[in-house]
Amino acid sequence: MTGAKPSRPFRAIDTLGGRLRAALADPRHGDRRNNRNMALALVFYTLLWALYGVLAKAGQDVHPDMAELVTWAREPALGYFKHPPLAAWLVAGWFRIFPVADWSYYLLAAAMPSLALWIVWRLSADYLDIDKRILGVALLTLTPFFGVIALKFNVNTVLLPLWAATAFAFLRAFERRSLLWAVLAGLCAAGAMLGKYWSMFLIAGLVLAALMDRRRWSFLLSPVAWIMVVVGAAVLAPHIVWLVQNDYPPFRYVAAAHAPATLFASARSAVTYLLGSAAYVALPVVLVLLAARPDRATVHDMLWPQDPARRLAARAFFMPLLLPVFGAIAFSVEVTSLWSMSAFALLPVALLSPPRLAVPRIAVDRILTLAIFIPVLMTLAAPVIAIVIQRNGLPPDQTQGSLVAPWVEATWRARTSAPLRIVGGDNAYGTAFYLADKPTAFPDFNKAEAIWMDEARVTRDGMAMVCRVANAGCIAEAQRRAAVDPRGGAPVDVTVARMLAGYSEAPQRYRIWVLPPK
């Protein structure tokens, strides 16, 4: 019935969301108080997702990709065999402050989307009123990219704040012709490339957005555009020199790991990339359409704004998101929708900036409440999720590094008083993460992967070697190396299995050798 009051549950929901909105849009204290309150809300958001990570992943170790980055962080370099170095640098800096532990790693991972949301909050002030700014941040929290997916810290997670910061600085530099913002845009763009080469689509997309703008000549003829280029090139130069000197290890890795796709396969992956990316953000888009019920003209204004500043922002959003489709076909490669996770910082601007789009305040309050409830409910459900994962099982390299590590340490201490510097063999990354001496890893004794390793270093520092008994190749290589120096003694066999809530994974038998240092 028109004019009827909401039921009691809905009144409670409206009150919760309304209180948060009021705290973030307090007209009495201006932007400073609102910014402080948003920062506090995002700190709480970070802690909540970090707690979820600790609880939901109680039956497993940190992901192998995360453990791998820790080894990279222990081997300072301008690049690594898979990716550029920024993610490893961030990990190195983080673990100078925090202990090397699962909880602190999940805290770092949860901080990445929260930092991106903070940048979105500041960026959207140029395009949205305060209620829409609040709504925009809330909508992004409803996508998996800014929650559960980001808890696996890797090069994709690092791009979340970097892409947001690059877009923010670029748009400010273009619109204001600001030299400071131009410097920041160059720094952020270079940082994004040092995070992952996928960021070439961001840079190409922003360049195209600028070239398609009617104001392009005034921009290109200003010092702003060239300051971006010079600063970005200067920051990237050391890494480029490293690439040349080391014969482009990441490119050789990609060529070896990913065979060229057929035209059909690359086209199919492009389609699934688009569909998957759309699915990831479907919930916030549908919520806005249901709440605002925009007419055709307003939808057209979302996709093709008439205002020059909004049109530039829309192009800066769509171009980096769509360019991988053409890249997949042009270069005969396959792309996945998960890689689009960093491309949605401008989604709130594209979705909410049409002046005629009106989202009722009660809808804003309810979406805010949903944004609060989802991480809270996920955290409450985390222990159950952990048990379900335990029952379904995970590969040994995701669960047993922490179980093998004490045996490795005890065997090493029994054979030598020297510190443990190198762990080689099966799941070396995962085992090294949990060892007190913070050793480096020599995974599968593969020097193409462990580009920091050479035989002189192994001889000087010694090495603990760990292999699953079922891994015949690892066993053979470890035995060959152990036979060279019998001082290490006989290998030690251990059997481990992770137990959680009465559920045990399949036991695995490992063999440990010690190669003492000389």
C-alpha positions as CSV (number, residue, x, y, z in Angstrom):
1,M,0.0,0.0,0.0
2,T,1.4,3.4,-1.0
3,G,2.7,5.3,2.0
4,A,2.8,2.2,4.2
5,K,5.6,2.1,6.8
6,P,8.3,-0.6,6.3
7,S,8.0,-3.7,8.5
8,R,10.1,-3.9,11.7
9,P,13.0,-5.9,10.1
10,F,13.3,-3.4,7.2
11,R,13.1,-0.4,9.7
12,A,16.1,-2.0,11.5
13,I,18.0,-2.4,8.2
14,D,17.2,1.1,7.1
15,T,18.4,2.5,10.5
16,L,21.7,0.6,10.3
17,G,22.5,1.8,6.8
18,G,21.1,5.3,7.5
19,R,23.4,5.7,10.5
20,L,26.4,4.7,8.5
21,R,25.4,7.1,5.6
22,A,24.8,9.9,8.1
23,A,28.3,9.4,9.6
24,L,29.9,9.5,6.1
25,A,27.8,12.5,4.9
26,D,27.8,14.7,7.9
27,P,27.2,18.3,6.6
28,R,28.2,19.8,9.9
29,H,31.9,19.0,9.7
30,G,32.6,19.0,6.0
31,D,34.9,16.7,4.0
32,R,37.5,16.2,6.8
33,R,35.1,14.5,9.1
34,N,33.6,12.5,6.3
35,N,37.0,11.4,5.0
36,R,38.0,10.4,8.5
37,N,34.9,8.3,9.0
38,M,35.3,6.6,5.6
39,A,38.9,5.8,6.6
40,L,37.7,4.3,9.8
41,A,35.0,2.3,8.0
42,L,37.7,0.9,5.6
43,V,40.0,0.0,8.5
44,F,37.2,-2.0,10.0
45,Y,36.5,-3.6,6.6
46,T,40.1,-4.6,6.3
47,L,40.2,-6.2,9.7
48,L,37.0,-8.0,9.1
49,W,38.2,-9.6,5.8
50,A,41.6,-10.4,7.4
51,L,39.8,-12.2,10.2
52,Y,37.7,-14.1,7.6
53,G,40.9,-15.2,5.9
54,V,42.4,-16.5,9.2
55,L,39.3,-18.4,10.1
56,A,38.2,-19.7,6.6
57,K,41.8,-20.8,5.8
58,A,42.5,-22.4,9.2
59,G,42.9,-25.8,7.5
60,Q,45.5,-24.7,5.0
61,D,48.8,-22.8,4.6
62,V,49.1,-19.5,2.7
63,H,48.5,-20.0,-1.0
64,P,51.6,-21.2,-2.9
65,D,51.5,-17.9,-4.9
66,M,51.8,-16.0,-1.7
67,A,54.6,-18.2,-0.4
68,E,56.4,-17.7,-3.7
69,L,56.3,-13.9,-3.3
70,V,57.9,-14.2,0.1
71,T,60.9,-16.0,-1.4
72,W,61.1,-13.3,-4.1
73,A,61.0,-10.7,-1.3
74,R,64.0,-12.4,0.3
75,E,65.9,-12.1,-3.0
76,P,65.9,-8.3,-3.7
77,A,65.9,-7.8,-7.5
78,L,64.6,-5.5,-10.2
79,G,62.6,-8.3,-11.7
80,Y,61.7,-12.0,-11.4
81,F,61.2,-14.9,-13.7
82,K,57.4,-14.6,-13.9
83,H,56.6,-11.0,-13.1
84,P,58.0,-7.5,-12.5
85,P,59.1,-6.8,-8.9
86,L,56.6,-4.5,-7.1
87,A,54.6,-7.2,-5.4
88,A,57.7,-8.7,-4.0
89,W,59.0,-5.3,-2.8
90,L,55.7,-4.7,-1.0
91,V,55.9,-8.1,0.7
92,A,59.5,-7.4,1.7
93,G,58.5,-4.0,3.3
94,W,55.4,-5.5,5.0
95,F,57.4,-8.3,6.7
96,R,60.0,-5.8,7.9
97,I,57.2,-4.5,10.1
98,F,55.0,-7.5,10.7
99,P,55.9,-11.1,11.6
100,V,55.9,-13.7,8.8
101,A,52.6,-15.4,9.6
102,D,49.4,-16.3,8.0
103,W,47.4,-13.6,9.8
104,S,49.7,-10.8,8.9
105,Y,49.7,-11.9,5.2
106,Y,45.9,-11.9,5.1
107,L,46.0,-8.4,6.7
108,L,48.2,-7.2,3.9
109,A,45.9,-8.8,1.3
110,A,42.8,-7.3,2.8
111,A,44.5,-3.9,2.9
112,M,44.8,-3.8,-0.9
113,P,41.1,-3.6,-1.8
114,S,40.5,-1.2,1.1
115,L,43.2,1.1,-0.2
116,A,41.6,1.0,-3.7
117,L,38.2,1.8,-2.1
118,W,39.7,4.8,-0.4
119,I,41.1,6.1,-3.7
120,V,37.7,5.5,-5.3
121,W,36.1,7.5,-2.5
122,R,38.4,10.5,-3.2
123,L,38.3,10.1,-7.0
124,S,34.5,10.1,-7.1
125,A,34.3,13.4,-5.4
126,D,35.0,15.0,-8.7
127,Y,31.9,13.5,-10.3
128,L,29.3,12.4,-7.7
129,D,27.4,14.0,-4.8
130,I,28.1,12.7,-1.3
131,D,25.3,10.1,-1.3
132,K,26.4,8.7,-4.6
133,R,30.0,8.6,-3.5
134,I,29.0,6.5,-0.4
135,L,26.8,4.3,-2.6
136,G,29.7,3.8,-5.1
137,V,32.1,2.5,-2.5
138,A,29.4,0.3,-1.1
139,L,28.6,-1.2,-4.5
140,L,32.3,-2.1,-5.1
141,T,32.4,-4.0,-1.8
142,L,29.6,-6.2,-3.2
143,T,31.9,-7.6,-5.9
144,P,34.2,-10.6,-5.0
145,F,37.2,-8.6,-6.3
146,F,37.1,-6.3,-3.3
147,G,36.5,-9.1,-0.8
148,V,37.2,-12.8,-0.8
149,I,39.2,-13.0,-4.1
150,A,41.6,-10.3,-2.9
151,L,42.7,-12.4,0.1
152,K,45.0,-14.4,-2.2
153,F,47.7,-11.8,-2.3
154,N,49.4,-11.8,-5.7
155,V,50.2,-9.4,-8.6
156,N,46.5,-9.1,-9.5
157,T,45.7,-7.9,-5.9
158,V,48.5,-5.3,-6.0
159,L,46.9,-3.8,-9.1
160,L,43.6,-2.9,-7.3
161,P,45.0,0.3,-5.7
162,L,47.5,1.0,-8.5
163,W,44.9,1.1,-11.3
164,A,42.6,3.2,-9.2
165,A,45.4,5.6,-8.3
166,T,46.6,5.8,-11.9
167,A,43.1,6.6,-13.2
168,F,42.6,9.2,-10.4
169,A,45.9,11.0,-11.1
170,F,45.4,10.9,-14.9
171,L,41.9,12.4,-14.8
172,R,43.0,15.1,-12.4
173,A,46.1,15.9,-14.6
174,F,44.0,16.0,-17.7
175,E,41.2,18.1,-16.3
176,R,43.3,20.5,-14.2
177,R,46.5,20.6,-16.3
178,S,48.2,20.1,-13.0
179,L,52.0,19.3,-13.0
180,L,51.8,17.6,-9.6
181,W,49.0,15.3,-10.7
182,A,51.0,14.6,-13.9
183,V,53.9,13.5,-11.9
184,L,51.7,11.3,-9.8
185,A,50.1,9.9,-12.9
186,G,53.5,8.9,-14.3
187,L,54.5,7.4,-11.0
188,C,51.3,5.4,-10.6
189,A,51.3,4.2,-14.2
190,A,54.9,3.0,-13.8
191,G,54.0,1.4,-10.5
192,A,51.2,-0.5,-12.2
193,M,53.6,-1.8,-14.9
194,L,56.0,-2.9,-12.2
195,G,53.1,-4.7,-10.6
196,K,52.1,-6.7,-13.7
197,Y,52.6,-6.2,-17.4
198,W,48.8,-6.6,-17.8
199,S,48.8,-2.8,-16.9
200,M,49.7,-2.1,-20.5
201,F,46.0,-2.3,-21.2
202,L,45.4,0.4,-18.5
203,I,48.0,2.7,-20.1
204,A,46.9,2.1,-23.6
205,G,43.3,2.7,-22.5
206,L,44.0,6.0,-20.9
207,V,46.0,7.1,-23.9
208,L,43.1,6.2,-26.2
209,A,40.7,8.0,-23.9
210,A,42.8,11.2,-24.1
211,L,43.2,11.0,-27.9
212,M,39.4,10.5,-28.4
213,D,38.7,13.6,-26.3
214,R,37.9,16.9,-28.1
215,R,40.4,18.6,-25.9
216,R,43.3,16.3,-26.9
217,W,45.4,18.9,-28.6
218,S,45.5,21.3,-25.7
219,F,46.4,18.3,-23.5
220,L,49.1,17.0,-25.8
221,L,50.6,20.4,-26.3
222,S,50.8,21.0,-22.6
223,P,53.7,19.9,-20.4
224,V,51.4,17.7,-18.4
225,A,51.2,14.9,-21.0
226,W,55.0,14.8,-21.4
227,I,55.7,14.9,-17.7
228,M,53.6,11.8,-17.3
229,V,55.7,10.1,-20.0
230,V,59.1,11.2,-18.7
231,V,58.3,10.3,-15.1
232,G,56.9,6.9,-16.0
233,A,59.8,6.1,-18.3
234,A,62.3,7.2,-15.6
235,V,60.7,4.9,-13.0
236,L,60.6,2.0,-15.4
237,A,64.1,2.4,-16.8
238,P,65.9,0.2,-14.1
239,H,63.5,-2.6,-14.7
240,I,63.8,-2.4,-18.4
241,V,67.6,-2.5,-18.1
242,W,67.2,-5.6,-15.9
243,L,65.0,-7.2,-18.6
244,V,67.6,-6.6,-21.3
245,Q,70.5,-7.8,-19.2
246,N,68.8,-11.0,-18.1
247,D,67.3,-11.9,-21.5
248,Y,63.6,-11.1,-20.6
249,P,62.9,-13.9,-18.1
250,P,59.1,-13.0,-17.7
251,F,58.6,-13.1,-21.5
252,R,60.5,-16.4,-21.7
253,Y,58.3,-17.8,-18.9
254,V,55.1,-16.8,-20.7
255,A,56.3,-18.3,-24.0
256,A,57.1,-21.6,-22.2
257,A,54.0,-21.8,-20.0
258,H,51.4,-20.6,-22.5
259,A,51.5,-22.0,-26.0
260,P,49.9,-19.7,-28.7
261,A,46.2,-20.2,-28.8
262,T,44.2,-20.9,-32.0
263,L,42.0,-18.1,-33.3
264,F,38.9,-19.9,-32.0
265,A,40.4,-20.4,-28.5
266,S,41.5,-16.8,-28.2
267,A,38.1,-15.5,-29.4
268,R,36.3,-17.9,-27.1
269,S,38.4,-16.7,-24.1
270,A,37.7,-13.1,-25.1
271,V,34.0,-13.8,-25.0
272,T,34.2,-15.6,-21.6
273,Y,36.4,-12.7,-20.3
274,L,33.7,-10.2,-21.1
275,L,30.9,-12.4,-19.7
276,G,32.8,-13.3,-16.6
277,S,33.8,-9.7,-15.9
278,A,30.2,-8.7,-16.3
279,A,29.1,-11.4,-14.0
280,Y,31.5,-10.3,-11.3
281,V,29.9,-6.8,-11.2
282,A,26.3,-7.9,-12.0
283,L,25.0,-7.5,-8.4
284,P,25.9,-3.8,-8.0
285,V,24.7,-2.9,-11.5
286,V,21.4,-4.7,-11.0
287,L,20.9,-3.1,-7.6
288,V,21.3,0.4,-9.1
289,L,19.0,-0.3,-12.0
290,L,16.3,-1.7,-9.6
291,A,16.7,1.2,-7.2
292,A,16.9,4.1,-9.7
293,R,14.8,2.6,-12.6
294,P,16.6,4.8,-15.1
295,D,14.9,5.7,-18.4
296,R,16.6,5.0,-21.8
297,A,18.1,8.5,-22.0
298,T,19.7,8.1,-18.6
299,V,21.2,4.7,-19.5
300,H,22.5,6.2,-22.7
301,D,24.1,9.0,-20.6
302,M,25.8,6.2,-18.5
303,L,27.4,4.7,-21.6
304,W,28.0,7.9,-23.6
305,P,27.9,10.9,-21.3
306,Q,27.4,14.4,-22.9
307,D,29.6,16.2,-20.4
308,P,33.3,16.2,-21.6
309,A,34.7,15.4,-18.1
310,R,32.3,12.5,-17.6
311,R,32.8,11.2,-21.1
312,L,36.6,11.2,-20.5
313,A,36.0,9.2,-17.2
314,A,33.7,6.8,-19.0
315,R,36.3,6.2,-21.7
316,A,39.0,5.7,-19.1
317,F,36.7,3.1,-17.6
318,F,35.7,1.2,-20.7
319,M,38.9,1.2,-22.7
320,P,41.2,-0.7,-20.3
321,L,38.4,-3.1,-19.7
322,L,37.7,-3.8,-23.3
323,L,41.2,-3.7,-24.8
324,P,42.1,-7.2,-23.6
325,V,39.4,-8.6,-25.9
326,F,41.3,-7.2,-28.9
327,G,44.6,-8.1,-27.4
328,A,43.6,-11.8,-27.0
329,I,42.7,-12.1,-30.7
330,A,45.5,-10.0,-32.0
331,F,48.3,-11.9,-30.1
332,S,46.6,-15.3,-30.1
333,V,46.5,-15.6,-26.4
334,E,43.8,-16.6,-23.9
335,V,42.6,-14.2,-21.2
336,T,40.5,-14.8,-18.1
337,S,37.9,-12.6,-16.4
338,L,39.7,-12.7,-13.1
339,W,42.4,-10.5,-14.6
340,S,39.8,-7.7,-15.0
341,M,39.6,-7.3,-11.2
342,S,41.6,-4.1,-11.2
343,A,39.6,-2.4,-13.9
344,F,36.5,-1.4,-11.9
345,A,37.6,1.6,-9.9
346,L,35.7,3.9,-12.2
347,L,32.5,1.8,-12.3
348,P,30.8,4.0,-9.7
349,V,31.4,7.1,-11.8
350,A,30.2,5.5,-15.0
351,L,27.2,4.0,-13.2
352,L,26.1,6.8,-11.0
353,S,27.2,10.1,-12.5
354,P,24.3,10.9,-14.9
355,P,22.6,13.9,-13.3
356,R,19.1,12.5,-14.0
357,L,19.9,9.3,-12.1
358,A,18.2,9.5,-8.7
359,V,18.8,6.7,-6.2
360,P,16.3,7.0,-3.3
361,R,18.0,7.5,0.0
362,I,16.2,4.5,1.5
363,A,17.8,2.4,-1.3
364,V,21.2,3.8,-0.4
365,D,20.7,2.9,3.2
366,R,19.7,-0.7,2.4
367,I,22.6,-1.2,0.0
368,L,24.9,0.1,2.7
369,T,23.4,-2.4,5.1
370,L,24.0,-5.2,2.6
371,A,27.6,-4.0,2.3
372,I,27.9,-4.3,6.1
373,F,26.2,-7.7,6.4
374,I,28.1,-9.6,3.7
375,P,31.6,-9.5,5.3
376,V,30.1,-9.9,8.8
377,L,28.1,-13.0,7.7
378,M,31.1,-14.4,5.8
379,T,33.2,-14.0,8.9
380,L,30.6,-15.7,11.0
381,A,30.4,-18.5,8.4
382,A,34.2,-18.8,8.1
383,P,34.7,-21.7,10.5
384,V,32.1,-23.8,8.6
385,I,33.7,-22.8,5.3
386,A,37.1,-24.0,6.7
387,I,35.6,-27.4,7.6
388,V,33.9,-27.8,4.2
389,I,37.3,-27.1,2.5
390,Q,39.0,-29.6,4.8
391,R,36.4,-32.2,3.9
392,N,36.7,-31.6,0.1
393,G,40.5,-31.6,0.3
394,L,43.3,-29.5,-1.1
395,P,46.6,-30.3,-2.9
396,P,49.5,-31.0,-0.4
397,D,51.3,-27.8,-1.4
398,Q,48.4,-25.8,0.0
399,T,48.3,-27.6,3.4
400,Q,51.5,-29.3,4.4
401,G,54.4,-26.8,4.2
402,S,53.7,-25.7,7.8
403,L,53.6,-29.4,8.9
404,V,56.9,-30.3,7.2
405,A,58.7,-27.2,8.3
406,P,59.3,-28.2,12.0
407,W,60.8,-31.6,10.8
408,V,63.0,-29.8,8.4
409,E,64.2,-27.5,11.0
410,A,64.8,-30.2,13.6
411,T,66.7,-32.4,11.0
412,W,68.9,-29.4,10.0
413,R,69.7,-28.5,13.6
414,A,70.7,-32.1,14.4
415,R,73.2,-32.1,11.5
416,T,74.7,-28.6,11.6
417,S,74.9,-25.5,13.7
418,A,74.8,-23.2,10.6
419,P,71.7,-21.2,9.9
420,L,69.4,-22.7,7.3
421,R,69.7,-20.5,4.2
422,I,68.2,-22.7,1.4
423,V,65.3,-25.1,1.1
424,G,65.1,-27.1,-2.1
425,G,62.7,-29.6,-3.6
426,D,59.0,-30.3,-3.3
427,N,56.9,-27.3,-2.1
428,A,60.0,-25.4,-1.3
429,Y,58.2,-22.1,-1.3
430,G,55.5,-23.3,1.2
431,T,58.1,-24.9,3.5
432,A,60.4,-21.9,3.5
433,F,57.6,-19.5,4.5
434,Y,57.2,-21.4,7.8
435,L,60.9,-21.7,8.8
436,A,62.3,-19.4,11.5
437,D,65.6,-18.8,9.7
438,K,63.7,-17.2,6.7
439,P,65.5,-19.2,4.1
440,T,65.2,-18.8,0.3
441,A,63.6,-21.5,-1.8
442,F,65.1,-23.6,-4.6
443,P,61.8,-25.0,-6.0
444,D,62.1,-28.4,-7.7
445,F,65.9,-27.6,-8.1
446,N,64.8,-25.5,-11.1
447,K,67.4,-22.8,-11.8
448,A,65.2,-21.4,-14.6
449,E,62.6,-20.6,-11.9
450,A,65.0,-19.8,-9.1
451,I,67.1,-17.3,-11.1
452,W,68.8,-16.2,-7.9
453,M,70.4,-19.6,-7.3
454,D,73.7,-21.1,-8.5
455,E,75.8,-24.1,-7.4
456,A,78.4,-21.9,-5.7
457,R,75.7,-20.6,-3.4
458,V,74.4,-24.0,-2.7
459,T,77.9,-25.3,-1.8
460,R,78.6,-22.3,0.4
461,D,75.3,-22.1,2.3
462,G,74.2,-25.8,2.2
463,M,70.6,-26.8,1.7
464,A,67.8,-28.7,3.3
465,M,66.0,-30.8,0.7
466,V,62.4,-32.0,1.0
467,C,60.5,-34.3,-1.4
468,R,57.3,-36.2,-1.3
469,V,58.2,-39.8,-1.6
470,A,55.7,-40.1,-4.4
471,N,57.6,-37.5,-6.4
472,A,60.2,-39.7,-8.1
473,G,61.9,-36.8,-10.0
474,C,62.5,-34.8,-6.9
475,I,63.7,-37.9,-5.0
476,A,66.2,-38.7,-7.7
477,E,67.7,-35.2,-7.8
478,A,67.9,-34.9,-4.0
479,Q,69.6,-38.3,-3.8
480,R,72.1,-37.2,-6.5
481,R,73.0,-34.0,-4.6
482,A,73.1,-35.8,-1.2
483,A,75.5,-38.4,-2.5
484,V,78.1,-35.7,-3.4
485,D,78.6,-34.9,0.3
486,P,77.9,-37.7,2.8
487,R,78.4,-35.4,5.8
488,G,74.6,-34.8,5.8
489,G,73.9,-38.3,7.0
490,A,71.0,-40.5,6.2
491,P,67.7,-38.9,5.1
492,V,64.7,-38.7,7.5
493,D,61.2,-39.9,6.5
494,V,58.2,-38.2,8.0
495,T,54.4,-38.6,7.4
496,V,52.1,-35.6,7.9
497,A,48.4,-34.9,7.5
498,R,46.5,-31.8,8.5
499,M,43.5,-32.4,10.9
500,L,40.7,-29.9,11.4
501,A,37.4,-30.5,13.3
502,G,37.9,-34.2,13.2
503,Y,38.5,-34.3,9.5
504,S,42.0,-35.5,8.2
505,E,43.4,-35.0,4.8
506,A,45.2,-37.9,3.1
507,P,48.6,-38.5,4.8
508,Q,51.7,-37.7,2.7
509,R,55.2,-39.2,3.3
510,Y,58.2,-36.8,2.9
511,R,61.9,-37.4,2.8
512,I,64.3,-34.8,4.2
513,W,68.1,-34.6,3.4
514,V,70.7,-32.2,4.8
515,L,73.4,-30.9,2.6
516,P,75.7,-29.1,5.1
517,P,77.5,-25.8,4.1
518,K,81.2,-25.8,3.3
